[in-house]
Amino acid sequence: MKRKILKYLLWFLAKITLWRYHPLVIAVTGSTGKSSTKEAIYYALKNDFKIERSISNLNTEIGLP
């Protein structure tokens, strides 16, 4: 039950953040090469945009929201 509440709260906070700031989101999906692609995108855009990235791998049902 606690996990379900936590997932809902994270979803809700993510929704409010997206509504408030309207960020441009780049999502990388697939079975291979996501970490390398994430790093390449970050280094290509970091000089021209204020950009954030996850430092570690957050591939969990809670990490994605």
mmCIF file of the N, C-alpha and C atoms, coordinates in Angstrom:
data_MODEL
# 
_entry.id   MODEL 
# 
loop_
_atom_site.group_PDB 
_atom_site.id 
_atom_site.type_symbol 
_atom_site.label_atom_id 
_atom_site.label_alt_id 
_atom_site.label_comp_id 
_atom_site.label_asym_id 
_atom_site.label_entity_id 
_atom_site.label_seq_id 
_atom_site.pdbx_PDB_ins_code 
_atom_site.Cartn_x 
_atom_site.Cartn_y 
_atom_site.Cartn_z 
_atom_site.occupancy 
_atom_site.B_iso_or_equiv 
_atom_site.pdbx_formal_charge 
_atom_site.auth_seq_id 
_atom_site.auth_comp_id 
_atom_site.auth_asym_id 
_atom_site.auth_atom_id 
_atom_site.pdbx_PDB_model_num 
ATOM 1   N N  . MET A 1 1  ? 0.815  -1.193 0.000   1.00 0.00 ? 1  MET A N  1 
ATOM 2   C CA . MET A 1 1  ? 0.000  0.000  0.000   1.00 0.00 ? 1  MET A CA 1 
ATOM 3   C C  . MET A 1 1  ? 0.864  1.266  0.000   1.00 0.00 ? 1  MET A C  1 
ATOM 4   N N  . LYS A 1 2  ? 1.965  1.254  0.787   1.00 0.00 ? 2  LYS A N  1 
ATOM 5   C CA . LYS A 1 2  ? 2.845  2.417  0.843   1.00 0.00 ? 2  LYS A CA 1 
ATOM 6   C C  . LYS A 1 2  ? 3.473  2.695  -0.514  1.00 0.00 ? 2  LYS A C  1 
ATOM 7   N N  . ARG A 1 3  ? 3.829  1.615  -1.223  1.00 0.00 ? 3  ARG A N  1 
ATOM 8   C CA . ARG A 1 3  ? 4.442  1.774  -2.543  1.00 0.00 ? 3  ARG A CA 1 
ATOM 9   C C  . ARG A 1 3  ? 3.459  2.424  -3.520  1.00 0.00 ? 3  ARG A C  1 
ATOM 10  N N  . LYS A 1 4  ? 2.193  2.053  -3.440  1.00 0.00 ? 4  LYS A N  1 
ATOM 11  C CA . LYS A 1 4  ? 1.162  2.616  -4.310  1.00 0.00 ? 4  LYS A CA 1 
ATOM 12  C C  . LYS A 1 4  ? 0.978  4.117  -4.026  1.00 0.00 ? 4  LYS A C  1 
ATOM 13  N N  . ILE A 1 5  ? 0.996  4.487  -2.761  1.00 0.00 ? 5  ILE A N  1 
ATOM 14  C CA . ILE A 1 5  ? 0.870  5.896  -2.379  1.00 0.00 ? 5  ILE A CA 1 
ATOM 15  C C  . ILE A 1 5  ? 2.081  6.685  -2.870  1.00 0.00 ? 5  ILE A C  1 
ATOM 16  N N  . LEU A 1 6  ? 3.276  6.115  -2.696  1.00 0.00 ? 6  LEU A N  1 
ATOM 17  C CA . LEU A 1 6  ? 4.493  6.779  -3.145  1.00 0.00 ? 6  LEU A CA 1 
ATOM 18  C C  . LEU A 1 6  ? 4.475  6.978  -4.661  1.00 0.00 ? 6  LEU A C  1 
ATOM 19  N N  . LYS A 1 7  ? 4.068  5.964  -5.410  1.00 0.00 ? 7  LYS A N  1 
ATOM 20  C CA . LYS A 1 7  ? 3.980  6.093  -6.863  1.00 0.00 ? 7  LYS A CA 1 
ATOM 21  C C  . LYS A 1 7  ? 2.996  7.186  -7.260  1.00 0.00 ? 7  LYS A C  1 
ATOM 22  N N  . TYR A 1 8  ? 1.860  7.259  -6.565  1.00 0.00 ? 8  TYR A N  1 
ATOM 23  C CA . TYR A 1 8  ? 0.878  8.291  -6.872  1.00 0.00 ? 8  TYR A CA 1 
ATOM 24  C C  . TYR A 1 8  ? 1.436  9.675  -6.570  1.00 0.00 ? 8  TYR A C  1 
ATOM 25  N N  . LEU A 1 9  ? 2.097  9.840  -5.430  1.00 0.00 ? 9  LEU A N  1 
ATOM 26  C CA . LEU A 1 9  ? 2.653  11.147 -5.067  1.00 0.00 ? 9  LEU A CA 1 
ATOM 27  C C  . LEU A 1 9  ? 3.726  11.586 -6.060  1.00 0.00 ? 9  LEU A C  1 
ATOM 28  N N  . LEU A 1 10 ? 4.590  10.665 -6.478  1.00 0.00 ? 10 LEU A N  1 
ATOM 29  C CA . LEU A 1 10 ? 5.611  11.012 -7.464  1.00 0.00 ? 10 LEU A CA 1 
ATOM 30  C C  . LEU A 1 10 ? 4.977  11.395 -8.801  1.00 0.00 ? 10 LEU A C  1 
ATOM 31  N N  . TRP A 1 11 ? 3.941  10.663 -9.206  1.00 0.00 ? 11 TRP A N  1 
ATOM 32  C CA . TRP A 1 11 ? 3.234  11.000 -10.444 1.00 0.00 ? 11 TRP A CA 1 
ATOM 33  C C  . TRP A 1 11 ? 2.621  12.396 -10.342 1.00 0.00 ? 11 TRP A C  1 
ATOM 34  N N  . PHE A 1 12 ? 1.995  12.674 -9.212  1.00 0.00 ? 12 PHE A N  1 
ATOM 35  C CA . PHE A 1 12 ? 1.337  13.961 -9.019  1.00 0.00 ? 12 PHE A CA 1 
ATOM 36  C C  . PHE A 1 12 ? 2.349  15.110 -9.027  1.00 0.00 ? 12 PHE A C  1 
ATOM 37  N N  . LEU A 1 13 ? 3.470  14.937 -8.334  1.00 0.00 ? 13 LEU A N  1 
ATOM 38  C CA . LEU A 1 13 ? 4.503  15.981 -8.311  1.00 0.00 ? 13 LEU A CA 1 
ATOM 39  C C  . LEU A 1 13 ? 5.100  16.197 -9.699  1.00 0.00 ? 13 LEU A C  1 
ATOM 40  N N  . ALA A 1 14 ? 5.295  15.122 -10.451 1.00 0.00 ? 14 ALA A N  1 
ATOM 41  C CA . ALA A 1 14 ? 5.807  15.259 -11.816 1.00 0.00 ? 14 ALA A CA 1 
ATOM 42  C C  . ALA A 1 14 ? 4.816  16.012 -12.691 1.00 0.00 ? 14 ALA A C  1 
ATOM 43  N N  . LYS A 1 15 ? 3.538  15.715 -12.542 1.00 0.00 ? 15 LYS A N  1 
ATOM 44  C CA . LYS A 1 15 ? 2.509  16.389 -13.337 1.00 0.00 ? 15 LYS A CA 1 
ATOM 45  C C  . LYS A 1 15 ? 2.474  17.886 -13.030 1.00 0.00 ? 15 LYS A C  1 
ATOM 46  N N  . ILE A 1 16 ? 2.560  18.242 -11.767 1.00 0.00 ? 16 ILE A N  1 
ATOM 47  C CA . ILE A 1 16 ? 2.546  19.660 -11.387 1.00 0.00 ? 16 ILE A CA 1 
ATOM 48  C C  . ILE A 1 16 ? 3.801  20.374 -11.898 1.00 0.00 ? 16 ILE A C  1 
ATOM 49  N N  . THR A 1 17 ? 4.949  19.709 -11.825 1.00 0.00 ? 17 THR A N  1 
ATOM 50  C CA . THR A 1 17 ? 6.186  20.310 -12.319 1.00 0.00 ? 17 THR A CA 1 
ATOM 51  C C  . THR A 1 17 ? 6.098  20.563 -13.818 1.00 0.00 ? 17 THR A C  1 
ATOM 52  N N  . LEU A 1 18 ? 5.588  19.590 -14.562 1.00 0.00 ? 18 LEU A N  1 
ATOM 53  C CA . LEU A 1 18 ? 5.433  19.777 -16.007 1.00 0.00 ? 18 LEU A CA 1 
ATOM 54  C C  . LEU A 1 18 ? 4.448  20.890 -16.325 1.00 0.00 ? 18 LEU A C  1 
ATOM 55  N N  . TRP A 1 19 ? 3.384  20.986 -15.577 1.00 0.00 ? 19 TRP A N  1 
ATOM 56  C CA . TRP A 1 19 ? 2.382  22.033 -15.800 1.00 0.00 ? 19 TRP A CA 1 
ATOM 57  C C  . TRP A 1 19 ? 2.966  23.415 -15.495 1.00 0.00 ? 19 TRP A C  1 
ATOM 58  N N  . ARG A 1 20 ? 3.749  23.505 -14.431 1.00 0.00 ? 20 ARG A N  1 
ATOM 59  C CA . ARG A 1 20 ? 4.260  24.808 -13.994 1.00 0.00 ? 20 ARG A CA 1 
ATOM 60  C C  . ARG A 1 20 ? 5.378  25.334 -14.886 1.00 0.00 ? 20 ARG A C  1 
ATOM 61  N N  . TYR A 1 21 ? 6.308  24.471 -15.277 1.00 0.00 ? 21 TYR A N  1 
ATOM 62  C CA . TYR A 1 21 ? 7.500  24.945 -15.976 1.00 0.00 ? 21 TYR A CA 1 
ATOM 63  C C  . TYR A 1 21 ? 7.502  24.678 -17.481 1.00 0.00 ? 21 TYR A C  1 
ATOM 64  N N  . HIS A 1 22 ? 6.667  23.814 -17.970 1.00 0.00 ? 22 HIS A N  1 
ATOM 65  C CA . HIS A 1 22 ? 6.591  23.475 -19.399 1.00 0.00 ? 22 HIS A CA 1 
ATOM 66  C C  . HIS A 1 22 ? 7.971  23.189 -19.990 1.00 0.00 ? 22 HIS A C  1 
ATOM 67  N N  . PRO A 1 23 ? 8.714  22.251 -19.408 1.00 0.00 ? 23 PRO A N  1 
ATOM 68  C CA . PRO A 1 23 ? 10.058 21.985 -19.936 1.00 0.00 ? 23 PRO A CA 1 
ATOM 69  C C  . PRO A 1 23 ? 10.005 21.201 -21.238 1.00 0.00 ? 23 PRO A C  1 
ATOM 70  N N  . LEU A 1 24 ? 11.057 21.339 -22.026 1.00 0.00 ? 24 LEU A N  1 
ATOM 71  C CA . LEU A 1 24 ? 11.234 20.480 -23.193 1.00 0.00 ? 24 LEU A CA 1 
ATOM 72  C C  . LEU A 1 24 ? 11.819 19.176 -22.667 1.00 0.00 ? 24 LEU A C  1 
ATOM 73  N N  . VAL A 1 25 ? 11.154 18.078 -22.926 1.00 0.00 ? 25 VAL A N  1 
ATOM 74  C CA . VAL A 1 25 ? 11.590 16.780 -22.415 1.00 0.00 ? 25 VAL A CA 1 
ATOM 75  C C  . VAL A 1 25 ? 12.056 15.925 -23.586 1.00 0.00 ? 25 VAL A C  1 
ATOM 76  N N  . ILE A 1 26 ? 13.248 15.364 -23.449 1.00 0.00 ? 26 ILE A N  1 
ATOM 77  C CA . ILE A 1 26 ? 13.773 14.434 -24.437 1.00 0.00 ? 26 ILE A CA 1 
ATOM 78  C C  . ILE A 1 26 ? 13.810 13.070 -23.776 1.00 0.00 ? 26 ILE A C  1 
ATOM 79  N N  . ALA A 1 27 ? 13.091 12.116 -24.329 1.00 0.00 ? 27 ALA A N  1 
ATOM 80  C CA . ALA A 1 27 ? 13.049 10.768 -23.767 1.00 0.00 ? 27 ALA A CA 1 
ATOM 81  C C  . ALA A 1 27 ? 13.782 9.814  -24.695 1.00 0.00 ? 27 ALA A C  1 
ATOM 82  N N  . VAL A 1 28 ? 14.629 8.988  -24.118 1.00 0.00 ? 28 VAL A N  1 
ATOM 83  C CA . VAL A 1 28 ? 15.391 8.000  -24.876 1.00 0.00 ? 28 VAL A CA 1 
ATOM 84  C C  . VAL A 1 28 ? 14.899 6.633  -24.454 1.00 0.00 ? 28 VAL A C  1 
ATOM 85  N N  . THR A 1 29 ? 14.411 5.849  -25.407 1.00 0.00 ? 29 THR A N  1 
ATOM 86  C CA . THR A 1 29 ? 13.891 4.521  -25.093 1.00 0.00 ? 29 THR A CA 1 
ATOM 87  C C  . THR A 1 29 ? 14.617 3.471  -25.918 1.00 0.00 ? 29 THR A C  1 
ATOM 88  N N  . GLY A 1 30 ? 14.426 2.248  -25.564 1.00 0.00 ? 30 GLY A N  1 
ATOM 89  C CA . GLY A 1 30 ? 15.014 1.145  -26.311 1.00 0.00 ? 30 GLY A CA 1 
ATOM 90  C C  . GLY A 1 30 ? 15.696 0.176  -25.377 1.00 0.00 ? 30 GLY A C  1 
ATOM 91  N N  . SER A 1 31 ? 16.255 -0.867 -25.948 1.00 0.00 ? 31 SER A N  1 
ATOM 92  C CA . SER A 1 31 ? 16.854 -1.904 -25.108 1.00 0.00 ? 31 SER A CA 1 
ATOM 93  C C  . SER A 1 31 ? 18.362 -1.749 -24.962 1.00 0.00 ? 31 SER A C  1 
ATOM 94  N N  . THR A 1 32 ? 19.019 -0.997 -25.846 1.00 0.00 ? 32 THR A N  1 
ATOM 95  C CA . THR A 1 32 ? 20.467 -0.817 -25.727 1.00 0.00 ? 32 THR A CA 1 
ATOM 96  C C  . THR A 1 32 ? 20.862 0.616  -26.033 1.00 0.00 ? 32 THR A C  1 
ATOM 97  N N  . GLY A 1 33 ? 21.946 1.066  -25.414 1.00 0.00 ? 33 GLY A N  1 
ATOM 98  C CA . GLY A 1 33 ? 22.541 2.353  -25.739 1.00 0.00 ? 33 GLY A CA 1 
ATOM 99  C C  . GLY A 1 33 ? 21.906 3.579  -25.132 1.00 0.00 ? 33 GLY A C  1 
ATOM 100 N N  . LYS A 1 34 ? 21.020 3.409  -24.173 1.00 0.00 ? 34 LYS A N  1 
ATOM 101 C CA . LYS A 1 34 ? 20.343 4.581  -23.606 1.00 0.00 ? 34 LYS A CA 1 
ATOM 102 C C  . LYS A 1 34 ? 21.295 5.472  -22.813 1.00 0.00 ? 34 LYS A C  1 
ATOM 103 N N  . SER A 1 35 ? 22.169 4.897  -22.025 1.00 0.00 ? 35 SER A N  1 
ATOM 104 C CA . SER A 1 35 ? 23.082 5.696  -21.209 1.00 0.00 ? 35 SER A CA 1 
ATOM 105 C C  . SER A 1 35 ? 24.049 6.488  -22.077 1.00 0.00 ? 35 SER A C  1 
ATOM 106 N N  . SER A 1 36 ? 24.594 5.863  -23.092 1.00 0.00 ? 36 SER A N  1 
ATOM 107 C CA . SER A 1 36 ? 25.508 6.556  -24.002 1.00 0.00 ? 36 SER A CA 1 
ATOM 108 C C  . SER A 1 36 ? 24.788 7.666  -24.755 1.00 0.00 ? 36 SER A C  1 
ATOM 109 N N  . THR A 1 37 ? 23.580 7.388  -25.192 1.00 0.00 ? 37 THR A N  1 
ATOM 110 C CA . THR A 1 37 ? 22.796 8.389  -25.915 1.00 0.00 ? 37 THR A CA 1 
ATOM 111 C C  . THR A 1 37 ? 22.454 9.556  -25.001 1.00 0.00 ? 37 THR A C  1 
ATOM 112 N N  . LYS A 1 38 ? 22.089 9.263  -23.760 1.00 0.00 ? 38 LYS A N  1 
ATOM 113 C CA . LYS A 1 38 ? 21.780 10.315 -22.777 1.00 0.00 ? 38 LYS A CA 1 
ATOM 114 C C  . LYS A 1 38 ? 22.987 11.230 -22.593 1.00 0.00 ? 38 LYS A C  1 
ATOM 115 N N  . GLU A 1 39 ? 24.167 10.650 -22.462 1.00 0.00 ? 39 GLU A N  1 
ATOM 116 C CA . GLU A 1 39 ? 25.386 11.435 -22.281 1.00 0.00 ? 39 GLU A CA 1 
ATOM 117 C C  . GLU A 1 39 ? 25.687 12.272 -23.522 1.00 0.00 ? 39 GLU A C  1 
ATOM 118 N N  . ALA A 1 40 ? 25.513 11.701 -24.702 1.00 0.00 ? 40 ALA A N  1 
ATOM 119 C CA . ALA A 1 40 ? 25.772 12.430 -25.944 1.00 0.00 ? 40 ALA A CA 1 
ATOM 120 C C  . ALA A 1 40 ? 24.828 13.619 -26.090 1.00 0.00 ? 40 ALA A C  1 
ATOM 121 N N  . ILE A 1 41 ? 23.563 13.419 -25.781 1.00 0.00 ? 41 ILE A N  1 
ATOM 122 C CA . ILE A 1 41 ? 22.588 14.514 -25.844 1.00 0.00 ? 41 ILE A CA 1 
ATOM 123 C C  . ILE A 1 41 ? 22.967 15.612 -24.855 1.00 0.00 ? 41 ILE A C  1 
ATOM 124 N N  . TYR A 1 42 ? 23.335 15.212 -23.656 1.00 0.00 ? 42 TYR A N  1 
ATOM 125 C CA . TYR A 1 42 ? 23.714 16.194 -22.624 1.00 0.00 ? 42 TYR A CA 1 
ATOM 126 C C  . TYR A 1 42 ? 24.891 17.046 -23.089 1.00 0.00 ? 42 TYR A C  1 
ATOM 127 N N  . TYR A 1 43 ? 25.963 16.406 -23.553 1.00 0.00 ? 43 TYR A N  1 
ATOM 128 C CA . TYR A 1 43 ? 27.150 17.162 -23.948 1.00 0.00 ? 43 TYR A CA 1 
ATOM 129 C C  . TYR A 1 43 ? 26.918 17.991 -25.208 1.00 0.00 ? 43 TYR A C  1 
ATOM 130 N N  . ALA A 1 44 ? 26.015 17.564 -26.075 1.00 0.00 ? 44 ALA A N  1 
ATOM 131 C CA . ALA A 1 44 ? 25.720 18.336 -27.283 1.00 0.00 ? 44 ALA A CA 1 
ATOM 132 C C  . ALA A 1 44 ? 24.918 19.594 -26.972 1.00 0.00 ? 44 ALA A C  1 
ATOM 133 N N  . LEU A 1 45 ? 24.069 19.552 -25.920 1.00 0.00 ? 45 LEU A N  1 
ATOM 134 C CA . LEU A 1 45 ? 23.173 20.672 -25.637 1.00 0.00 ? 45 LEU A CA 1 
ATOM 135 C C  . LEU A 1 45 ? 23.582 21.535 -24.455 1.00 0.00 ? 45 LEU A C  1 
ATOM 136 N N  . LYS A 1 46 ? 24.545 21.112 -23.652 1.00 0.00 ? 46 LYS A N  1 
ATOM 137 C CA . LYS A 1 46 ? 24.832 21.808 -22.393 1.00 0.00 ? 46 LYS A CA 1 
ATOM 138 C C  . LYS A 1 46 ? 25.344 23.231 -22.573 1.00 0.00 ? 46 LYS A C  1 
ATOM 139 N N  . ASN A 1 47 ? 25.992 23.556 -23.680 1.00 0.00 ? 47 ASN A N  1 
ATOM 140 C CA . ASN A 1 47 ? 26.505 24.911 -23.865 1.00 0.00 ? 47 ASN A CA 1 
ATOM 141 C C  . ASN A 1 47 ? 25.437 25.898 -24.320 1.00 0.00 ? 47 ASN A C  1 
ATOM 142 N N  . ASP A 1 48 ? 24.363 25.403 -24.912 1.00 0.00 ? 48 ASP A N  1 
ATOM 143 C CA . ASP A 1 48 ? 23.339 26.284 -25.469 1.00 0.00 ? 48 ASP A CA 1 
ATOM 144 C C  . ASP A 1 48 ? 22.062 26.352 -24.646 1.00 0.00 ? 48 ASP A C  1 
ATOM 145 N N  . PHE A 1 49 ? 21.853 25.395 -23.745 1.00 0.00 ? 49 PHE A N  1 
ATOM 146 C CA . PHE A 1 49 ? 20.615 25.318 -22.980 1.00 0.00 ? 49 PHE A CA 1 
ATOM 147 C C  . PHE A 1 49 ? 20.916 25.017 -21.527 1.00 0.00 ? 49 PHE A C  1 
ATOM 148 N N  . LYS A 1 50 ? 19.990 25.407 -20.658 1.00 0.00 ? 50 LYS A N  1 
ATOM 149 C CA . LYS A 1 50 ? 20.047 24.951 -19.269 1.00 0.00 ? 50 LYS A CA 1 
ATOM 150 C C  . LYS A 1 50 ? 19.479 23.541 -19.285 1.00 0.00 ? 50 LYS A C  1 
ATOM 151 N N  . ILE A 1 51 ? 20.307 22.573 -19.012 1.00 0.00 ? 51 ILE A N  1 
ATOM 152 C CA . ILE A 1 51 ? 19.921 21.176 -19.188 1.00 0.00 ? 51 ILE A CA 1 
ATOM 153 C C  . ILE A 1 51 ? 20.264 20.382 -17.936 1.00 0.00 ? 51 ILE A C  1 
ATOM 154 N N  . GLU A 1 52 ? 19.421 19.424 -17.628 1.00 0.00 ? 52 GLU A N  1 
ATOM 155 C CA . GLU A 1 52 ? 19.640 18.531 -16.494 1.00 0.00 ? 52 GLU A CA 1 
ATOM 156 C C  . GLU A 1 52 ? 19.614 17.101 -17.000 1.00 0.00 ? 52 GLU A C  1 
ATOM 157 N N  . ARG A 1 53 ? 20.244 16.210 -16.277 1.00 0.00 ? 53 ARG A N  1 
ATOM 158 C CA . ARG A 1 53 ? 20.238 14.790 -16.609 1.00 0.00 ? 53 ARG A CA 1 
ATOM 159 C C  . ARG A 1 53 ? 20.339 13.997 -15.325 1.00 0.00 ? 53 ARG A C  1 
ATOM 160 N N  . SER A 1 54 ? 19.936 12.770 -15.370 1.00 0.00 ? 54 SER A N  1 
ATOM 161 C CA . SER A 1 54 ? 20.117 11.895 -14.219 1.00 0.00 ? 54 SER A CA 1 
ATOM 162 C C  . SER A 1 54 ? 21.550 11.375 -14.266 1.00 0.00 ? 54 SER A C  1 
ATOM 163 N N  . ILE A 1 55 ? 22.205 11.396 -13.119 1.00 0.00 ? 55 ILE A N  1 
ATOM 164 C CA . ILE A 1 55 ? 23.591 10.944 -13.059 1.00 0.00 ? 55 ILE A CA 1 
ATOM 165 C C  . ILE A 1 55 ? 23.659 9.419  -13.105 1.00 0.00 ? 55 ILE A C  1 
ATOM 166 N N  . SER A 1 56 ? 22.772 8.777  -12.370 1.00 0.00 ? 56 SER A N  1 
ATOM 167 C CA . SER A 1 56 ? 22.790 7.319  -12.322 1.00 0.00 ? 56 SER A CA 1 
ATOM 168 C C  . SER A 1 56 ? 21.625 6.740  -13.116 1.00 0.00 ? 56 SER A C  1 
ATOM 169 N N  . ASN A 1 57 ? 21.580 5.444  -13.175 1.00 0.00 ? 57 ASN A N  1 
ATOM 170 C CA . ASN A 1 57 ? 20.514 4.738  -13.870 1.00 0.00 ? 57 ASN A CA 1 
ATOM 171 C C  . ASN A 1 57 ? 19.298 4.653  -12.944 1.00 0.00 ? 57 ASN A C  1 
ATOM 172 N N  . LEU A 1 58 ? 18.163 5.159  -13.380 1.00 0.00 ? 58 LEU A N  1 
ATOM 173 C CA . LEU A 1 58 ? 16.950 5.172  -12.559 1.00 0.00 ? 58 LEU A CA 1 
ATOM 174 C C  . LEU A 1 58 ? 15.867 4.296  -13.178 1.00 0.00 ? 58 LEU A C  1 
ATOM 175 N N  . ASN A 1 59 ? 16.247 3.177  -13.748 1.00 0.00 ? 59 ASN A N  1 
ATOM 176 C CA . ASN A 1 59 ? 15.280 2.311  -14.413 1.00 0.00 ? 59 ASN A CA 1 
ATOM 177 C C  . ASN A 1 59 ? 14.518 1.455  -13.411 1.00 0.00 ? 59 ASN A C  1 
ATOM 178 N N  . THR A 1 60 ? 13.579 2.075  -12.728 1.00 0.00 ? 60 THR A N  1 
ATOM 179 C CA . THR A 1 60 ? 12.689 1.363  -11.817 1.00 0.00 ? 60 THR A CA 1 
ATOM 180 C C  . THR A 1 60 ? 11.285 1.916  -12.014 1.00 0.00 ? 60 THR A C  1 
ATOM 181 N N  . GLU A 1 61 ? 10.315 1.279  -11.445 1.00 0.00 ? 61 GLU A N  1 
ATOM 182 C CA . GLU A 1 61 ? 8.942  1.791  -11.573 1.00 0.00 ? 61 GLU A CA 1 
ATOM 183 C C  . GLU A 1 61 ? 8.772  3.109  -10.830 1.00 0.00 ? 61 GLU A C  1 
ATOM 184 N N  . ILE A 1 62 ? 9.646  3.390  -9.867  1.00 0.00 ? 62 ILE A N  1 
ATOM 185 C CA . ILE A 1 62 ? 9.585  4.648  -9.137  1.00 0.00 ? 62 ILE A CA 1 
ATOM 186 C C  . ILE A 1 62 ? 10.527 5.675  -9.761  1.00 0.00 ? 62 ILE A C  1 
ATOM 187 N N  . GLY A 1 63 ? 11.617 5.239  -10.354 1.00 0.00 ? 63 GLY A N  1 
ATOM 188 C CA . GLY A 1 63 ? 12.607 6.146  -10.911 1.00 0.00 ? 63 GLY A CA 1 
ATOM 189 C C  . GLY A 1 63 ? 12.135 6.916  -12.111 1.00 0.00 ? 63 GLY A C  1 
ATOM 190 N N  . LEU A 1 64 ? 11.317 6.344  -12.932 1.00 0.00 ? 64 LEU A N  1 
ATOM 191 C CA . LEU A 1 64 ? 10.871 7.001  -14.151 1.00 0.00 ? 64 LEU A CA 1 
ATOM 192 C C  . LEU A 1 64 ? 10.010 8.238  -13.905 1.00 0.00 ? 64 LEU A C  1 
ATOM 193 N N  . PRO A 1 65 ? 9.003  8.220  -13.023 1.00 0.00 ? 65 PRO A N  1 
ATOM 194 C CA . PRO A 1 65 ? 8.191  9.424  -12.847 1.00 0.00 ? 65 PRO A CA 1 
ATOM 195 C C  . PRO A 1 65 ? 9.000  10.598 -12.366 1.00 0.00 ? 65 PRO A C  1 
# 
